[in-house]
Amino acid sequence: MTTVNTTSSTTTTGNPASSKLNADFTMFLKLLTTQMQNQDPLDPMDTAQYTQQLVQYSQVEQSMAQTATLKSILSSLGTQNLTQASSMIGHVVETNSGTAGLTAETPAQWMWSAPRDVGTMTATITDSKGKVVDTRTVEGGAAAGSMTWDGTTSAGKKLGGGDYTLALAGKDSSGNDVTIVSHSVGTVTDVALENGAIQVTVNGHKSDSANLVRIGT
């Protein structure tokens, strides 16, 4: 099932900073009014200090209002971005990470690339805790390719679903080490807005949408 989610929280309590500002301002006005009513007409009070405080209260209140407006704008933009991101659901994407998701229905999948043709490679797969769970030989013969893994190790043990990271090592025809980059690929099944960022779920693995390097069909 494909879903689009937002993570948010609501509260019925007012803004503490705003409430304190209002209380302080009310008390300030009461004191100012009382002093003005009881001042000596022949020796009127100096209003410069009170005027300065009024200006300060006004500036703080304006700043808080601007902050509230900014939060509202950011919230609207986040919702708009989420709506746009939902169009990725059902599409195959490629990330800039070697970490792929493995589920009971879908194997972990990667694309790999190298600056030149590479021969036989050694694939090392680690789990989410960094533990090596499988090591196997992978045929190369090119400068790019793909690899899938259904969770079955070289020893025949079947591992459960989760996040798994692929690292490839190989040499070229001259026996020189070649840097091989692996990127996870898969179909987007869910998008969510979390802490202002769009998160996409690919084969059960959640990733920031900023990590996507390709969106296919």
N, C-alpha and C positions, 0 to 999 in steps of 0.2 A: 504494500500500500504506500502510495506517495503522499507526503504531507508537507505543509508549509507552516512553520511555527514561529512564534515570537515569544521571547522570554521577558517578562515584565513583572512588576510588583506594584500594588496599590496600598495606600494607607489613608486612614480617615483622620490622622492627626495633622494639624496645621504645621507650617514651617516654623520651627523653634526660633530661628534668627529673626524672622519677620514678626512673630508675636512679641519677642523681647523688644524689638525696635519700636513697635507700636506702643507698648507699655511705657518705655522710657520717654518717648515723645509726648505721650499724654501727661505724664508726671511733669515733664519740663514745661509744658504749656500751662499747667495748673500753677506751678511755682512762679512763672513769668507773670501770669495774670494777677496773682495775689500781690506780688511785689509792685506791680504797676498801680494797683488799686490803693496800696498803702504808702506810696512814695510821698515824699515831702515836695509840694509844689515849688517851694523856694530852692530846693536842692534835688532836682530830678535825677533819676538813676541814669547811669551810662549804659546805653543799649548796644554798644559795639560788641560786647562779649556775647550777648544773647543773639544778636544778628549773625555772628559767626557760627554759633551752635545751630541756628536754624538752617544756615547754608549747608552745614555738615550733615544734618539729618536729611536734607533734601537730596544731597549727593548720594548718600548711602541708600536711600529709598529708590532713587533712580537706577543705581547700580543693580540692586536686587531685582527691579522690574526688568532690566535688560537681560539679566541672567535667566529669569523665568522665560522670557521671550526666546532667548537663544536655545534653551532646552526644548521648547516647543517646536522650534524650527528643526533642530537635530532629530527629534522624534519623528517628525513628518518625513524628513529625508530618509531616515532609517526604514520606515514603512514603505516608502516609494522604492528604495533599493531592494527590499525584500520581494516586492511584487515583481520587479524586473528579473530578479534572480530566480524566481519560481519557474521561469521559462527554461531553465537548465534541466529541470526534472525530466528524466527519460533520455537525456543526452549522454553520450560517452565523453568523458573529460580526462585530461592528463594533468597531473600535478608536478610540481618541481621537487617532490619528495620520493624517496625510495620506500616509504612505508605504505603498504597496501592492506586493505581489509579482506579477510577471509570469512565467508559464511557457509552455512550448510548447503546453500543452493549455488553459490558462486565462488569459484577459485580466486585466489589472489592473482593479480595480473600486473605485468610491468612491460614497459618499453625500455630498451637500452640503446646507447649510442657511444661510439668511440671515434677519435680523430682519424683513425685508419683501420684497415681490416685487422681483425683479431682472430687468433686461432681458438683452440679449445680453452674454455674459461672455467674457473672455479666459482660456484655460486654458494654464498654463505647466507643463511636466513636466520634472523634473530627474532625473538618475540618482543612484546612490549616492555619487558623488564631488561632487555639487552642480552638475554641468554641465547646462545647458539643452539638452535633446535634442528638444523639440517645443513649438511654440506654435500654438494653434488657437482658432477662435471656437466658442463653445458657446451654443446657444439656452437662454434662461432662461424668463421669463414666469411665474415662481412664486417662492415663498420656500424651496423645497426641491426636490431632484431627485437623479438619479444619473448616473454617467458610467462608461463602460467604455473601455478602450484596449488594443488587441491588439499594441501595439509598433510599429505602422506610423505613421511621421511624416507631417506634412502634405506633405512633399516626396516621399513614397512609399517612403522607406527603411524596411526592416524591422529592428528592433532585437532583440537577444537577451534572454533571460530575466534577471531580477534585480529589485532593489528600485527603485521609481520613486515620486517624490513629486509630488503635484498641488497647485498653487496657483491659485486662481480670483480674478479681479477683475471687478467689474461695477458698474453704476449703476442707480439706481431710475428711475421714470418722470419724476422732476424733475431728473434729471441728477446727483444726488448719489451719491458713492461709497458702496458698501455692503460691509460686512465679511462675507465668505463663508467658512464653515468647511467643510473637507472631511475626511471620515473614511474610511479604507479598510475594505472589507468582503470577505468570502470564506469559504470552507469550511475548517474545521480538519482537518488531515491528520495532525498529530503533536503530542504533548505530551511534555515532558521536564523533569526536575528538575535544574537547574544552579545550583550555589552557593546552594542553599537556596531558590531561586525557581522557580516554574513558568513554563516557556517554551512558547508555542504557535506552531505553524507554520501560516500561512494563505497559500495560494497560493505557497508557497516562501519567504515572508517570516516570519522568526522575531521574535516579540514577547513581552514580559513579560505574563503573564496579568493583571497589575494595570492594563494599558492597555486592557482590554476594557470597553466601555460597554454592549454589548448582545449577548445570545446568543439566536439564533433557532432554528428547526427545520431 
